[in-house]
Amino acid sequence: MRLLPLLALLLLSAIVPGAAAERSLLLASTTSTEASGLFAHLLPRFEAATGIRVKVVAVGTGQAIALGERGDVDVLLIHHRASEEAFVARGFGLARHEIMANEYLLVGPTSDPAGIRGGRDAVAALRAIAAARAPFVSRGDESGTHKLEQELWQAAGIEPRSAGPWYREAGSGMGATLNTAAALDAYTLVDSASWAAFANKRALVALVEGDPRLRNVYAVIRVNPQRHPHVKVEEGRAFVDWLVGPEGRSAITAFRIAGRPVFVPLAPPEAEDPATGALPDGPAPAPRPAAQPRRGRWTSRRAAAAMRSASTSSSASSGGL
């Protein structure tokens, strides 16, 4: 009988390494999806439906793409179309799937020294801000928000970095940028989800919205396993399929901040399987027969590496959101 405890101990030691190989994936996504509370709403539903745990690295779009290029994550959920298409065209990602949208806003002090309140032309508003030399705070972090802001300044024919001290780059995430704008009574560009979740508005108010150029589309992309064979192919496919399928779209619709919807799910791609919502983004390679305990520990190391490389940006979500 004394052998029974020993046998149980040996069985446990054999099982524990496998426990490290839980089904999981690493997702690099924007700070707005994390800080708004969307993932806290979506991911438990996905895990309950699939048994797959999603570990999120919340960074700006530029940094998320860098993580994908290095194979440090399995899936990207970001919001700058040109960057996403370039990522796929260079062979780092599989197909790009648009899943939801909201809009950007130009916000600023209630005093509105540039007189842009009520406008629906973001480019004209930026010209007015520059003409008034009114303080403007940019994220300055290569995020999707920062990239759009730079495109709007270019459309306005203005190079703000050389225009004077009224233009400041925070070099940080949306929360910290909004805090800076609130402290300086400055203008800034913000996505509507981050704005809805931001508690420290002080004298900031939404001033310009409704310009079609301010539409903010989020897309999901799986990292290409031909570039990085260690990425989680099956788990990534399951996540994308769930997001664009009826369960994912329903969960996105149900998400609210202060009782208001902040993301609108987009219609599924026409090419998806109408019965399952599965997407034809290329055949998934057959699972490799790697030892499961080693794969689990590798996932933990990848998560730690991704977190370390993104540490300066991932702290942005603590800035008042």
C-alpha positions in Angstrom: 0.0 0.0 0.0 2.9 2.3 0.5 3.4 2.2 -3.2 0.2 4.0 -3.9 1.3 7.5 -2.7 4.5 7.1 -4.7 2.5 6.0 -7.8 0.2 9.0 -7.4 3.2 11.3 -7.1 4.7 9.9 -10.3 1.4 10.3 -12.1 1.1 13.9 -11.0 4.7 14.7 -12.1 3.8 13.3 -15.5 0.6 15.3 -15.7 1.9 18.7 -14.5 4.2 19.4 -17.5 1.2 18.8 -19.8 -0.8 21.3 -17.8 1.7 24.0 -18.9 0.5 23.3 -22.4 -3.0 24.7 -22.0 -4.5 25.8 -25.2 -3.7 29.5 -25.5 -2.6 32.2 -27.9 -0.8 35.5 -27.7 -2.7 38.5 -29.1 -1.2 41.9 -29.8 -3.8 44.5 -29.9 -4.4 48.2 -29.5 -4.7 49.9 -26.1 -8.2 51.0 -26.9 -9.6 47.5 -27.1 -7.9 46.5 -23.8 -8.4 49.7 -21.8 -12.1 50.2 -22.9 -12.9 46.9 -21.3 -13.8 45.2 -24.5 -11.5 42.2 -24.0 -12.7 41.7 -20.4 -16.1 41.3 -22.1 -15.2 39.2 -25.1 -12.4 36.9 -24.0 -14.2 35.0 -21.3 -16.9 34.2 -23.8 -14.4 33.0 -26.3 -12.6 30.8 -23.7 -15.9 29.3 -22.6 -16.8 28.5 -26.2 -13.4 27.0 -27.2 -11.3 26.3 -24.1 -8.6 28.6 -25.5 -7.1 31.3 -23.3 -6.1 34.6 -24.9 -3.1 36.5 -23.5 -3.2 40.1 -24.5 -0.3 42.4 -25.2 -1.8 45.9 -25.4 0.3 48.3 -27.5 0.0 50.7 -30.4 -0.5 49.4 -33.9 3.1 50.0 -34.9 4.5 48.1 -32.0 1.9 45.3 -32.5 3.0 44.9 -36.1 6.7 44.7 -34.9 5.7 41.9 -32.5 4.0 40.1 -35.3 7.0 40.5 -37.6 9.2 38.9 -35.0 6.7 36.0 -34.4 6.4 37.1 -30.7 2.6 36.8 -31.0 0.1 34.7 -32.8 -2.6 37.2 -33.9 -2.9 40.9 -34.3 -6.0 43.0 -33.7 -5.2 46.5 -34.9 -6.6 49.6 -36.7 -4.6 51.1 -39.5 -5.5 49.7 -42.9 -2.4 50.7 -44.8 -0.1 49.2 -42.2 -2.2 46.0 -42.0 -2.1 45.6 -45.8 1.6 46.1 -45.8 2.1 43.5 -43.1 0.2 41.0 -45.1 1.8 41.9 -48.4 5.3 41.4 -46.9 4.3 37.9 -46.0 4.2 38.3 -42.2 0.4 37.9 -41.9 -2.4 35.9 -43.5 -5.6 37.5 -44.7 -6.8 40.7 -43.1 -10.4 40.5 -41.7 -12.3 43.6 -40.7 -14.4 42.9 -37.6 -15.7 46.1 -36.1 -15.6 49.9 -36.3 -16.2 53.1 -34.3 -14.9 56.6 -35.0 -12.3 59.0 -34.0 -13.1 62.4 -32.4 -11.2 65.7 -32.1 -11.5 66.7 -28.5 -10.4 69.9 -26.8 -11.1 72.4 -24.1 -14.5 73.9 -23.7 -13.0 77.3 -24.4 -12.2 76.1 -27.9 -9.7 78.8 -28.9 -9.5 77.4 -32.5 -13.3 77.6 -32.9 -13.8 74.1 -34.3 -16.8 73.1 -32.2 -19.6 71.4 -34.2 -17.5 70.9 -37.3 -17.5 67.8 -39.4 -14.3 68.4 -41.3 -11.3 67.1 -39.4 -8.7 68.6 -41.9 -10.3 72.1 -41.7 -10.3 71.8 -37.9 -6.6 71.0 -37.8 -5.9 74.0 -40.0 -7.8 76.1 -37.6 -5.9 74.7 -34.6 -2.6 75.4 -36.4 -3.7 79.0 -37.3 -4.6 79.7 -33.7 -1.4 78.1 -32.5 -3.6 76.3 -29.9 -2.0 73.5 -27.9 -2.3 70.1 -29.5 -1.1 66.8 -28.0 -0.2 63.9 -30.3 0.3 60.4 -29.2 3.6 60.3 -31.1 3.9 56.6 -30.7 3.3 55.1 -34.2 -0.1 53.8 -33.1 -3.0 53.6 -35.5 -4.3 56.8 -33.9 -1.0 58.6 -34.4 -0.7 57.3 -38.0 -4.2 58.7 -38.8 -3.4 62.0 -37.2 -0.3 62.4 -39.3 -2.3 61.6 -42.4 -4.8 64.3 -41.5 -2.0 66.9 -41.0 -0.6 65.9 -44.3 -4.0 66.4 -45.9 -4.1 69.9 -44.3 -0.7 70.8 -45.8 0.9 71.3 -42.4 4.0 69.7 -40.9 3.2 70.2 -37.2 6.5 69.0 -35.8 8.2 72.1 -37.2 5.3 74.4 -36.7 6.1 75.6 -33.2 5.8 74.7 -29.5 2.0 74.5 -29.6 2.4 70.9 -31.0 3.6 68.3 -28.5 4.2 64.6 -28.8 3.4 62.6 -25.7 5.1 59.4 -27.0 2.7 57.3 -25.0 -0.7 55.6 -25.2 -4.2 57.1 -25.4 -4.8 57.4 -21.7 -1.6 59.3 -21.0 -2.1 61.5 -24.0 -5.6 62.4 -22.9 -4.3 63.2 -19.4 -1.7 65.5 -20.9 -4.3 67.2 -23.1 -6.6 67.7 -20.1 -3.8 69.2 -18.0 -2.8 71.6 -20.9 -6.3 72.5 -22.1 -5.1 71.1 -25.4 -6.7 69.4 -28.5 -6.1 65.8 -29.4 -7.4 63.0 -31.5 -9.0 60.0 -29.7 -11.0 56.9 -30.6 -14.5 56.9 -29.3 -14.0 53.8 -27.1 -11.1 55.3 -25.3 -13.0 58.6 -24.9 -16.0 56.9 -23.5 -13.9 55.0 -20.9 -11.7 58.0 -20.0 -12.7 59.3 -16.6 -10.4 62.4 -16.2 -11.9 64.6 -18.9 -11.7 67.8 -16.8 -12.5 70.6 -19.3 -12.1 68.4 -22.4 -15.2 67.9 -24.7 -15.8 66.3 -28.0 -15.7 69.0 -30.7 -15.4 67.4 -34.2 -17.0 64.1 -35.2 -18.8 62.6 -38.2 -16.1 63.1 -40.8 -15.9 60.0 -42.9 -12.1 60.2 -42.6 -12.5 59.6 -38.9 -14.0 56.2 -39.3 -12.0 53.7 -37.3 -11.9 50.1 -38.5 -10.4 47.3 -36.6 -9.0 44.2 -38.3 -7.7 40.9 -37.1 -4.7 39.1 -38.8 -3.1 35.8 -38.0 0.7 35.7 -38.1 1.9 33.6 -41.0 3.1 30.2 -39.8 5.3 29.9 -42.9 7.4 32.8 -41.5 7.2 31.6 -37.9 6.4 27.9 -37.6 6.0 28.1 -33.8 2.8 30.3 -33.9 -0.4 28.8 -32.7 -2.1 27.9 -36.0 -5.3 26.1 -34.8 -5.9 28.5 -31.9 -5.4 31.6 -34.0 -7.8 30.3 -36.6 -10.4 29.5 -33.9 -10.1 33.0 -32.6 -10.6 34.7 -35.9 -13.4 32.4 -36.9 -15.2 33.1 -33.6 -14.7 36.9 -33.9 -16.3 37.1 -37.4 -18.9 34.5 -36.6 -22.3 35.1 -35.0 -21.1 34.6 -31.4 -18.3 37.1 -31.8 -20.4 39.7 -33.5 -23.2 39.3 -31.0 -20.7 39.8 -28.1 -19.3 42.9 -29.8 -22.8 44.4 -30.2 -23.6 43.7 -26.5 -20.5 45.5 -25.2 -21.5 48.9 -23.6 -19.8 51.7 -21.7 -22.2 53.7 -19.6 -25.0 51.9 -21.4 -23.9 53.0 -24.9 -22.4 50.8 -27.6 -18.9 51.8 -28.6 -18.0 49.2 -31.3 -20.2 48.2 -34.3 -19.5 44.7 -35.7 -19.0 44.6 -39.4 -20.7 42.3 -41.9 -18.7 39.0 -42.3 -16.7 38.5 -45.4 -18.7 37.2 -48.3 -16.3 34.3 -48.8 -16.7 32.9 -45.3 -18.5 29.5 -44.8 -22.2 30.6 -44.1 -22.7 27.7 -41.7 -19.7 28.1 -39.5 -18.3 31.5 -40.2 -14.9 29.9 -41.0 -12.6 32.1 -43.1 -10.7 30.9 -46.2 -7.4 32.5 -45.4 -5.3 29.6 -46.6 -5.0 26.0 -45.4 -3.8 25.6 -41.9 -0.6 23.5 -41.8 -0.9 20.2 -40.1 -0.1 20.4 -36.4 3.6 19.6 -35.7 4.2 16.6 -33.4 6.3 18.7 -31.0 6.3 17.6 -27.3 3.4 19.4 -25.6 5.2 20.2 -22.3 8.0 22.0 -24.3 5.4 23.9 -26.3 3.7 25.1 -23.2 6.9 26.5 -21.6 7.8 28.1 -24.9 4.4 29.9 -24.9 5.2 31.3 -21.5 8.6 32.5 -22.6 7.1 34.1 -25.7 4.5 35.9 -23.6 7.2 37.2 -21.3 9.4 38.3 -24.2 6.4 40.1 -25.9 5.6 41.8 -22.6 9.2 43.0 -22.1 9.5 44.3 -25.6 6.2 46.2 -25.3 6.6 47.3 -21.7 6.9 51.0 -22.4 3.8 51.1 -24.5 1.6 48.7 -22.6 1.7 51.0 -19.6 -0.2 53.5 -21.6 -3.5 51.9 -20.7 -3.1 53.0 -17.1 -3.3 56.6 -18.1 -6.8 57.3 -16.8 -8.6 54.7 -18.8 
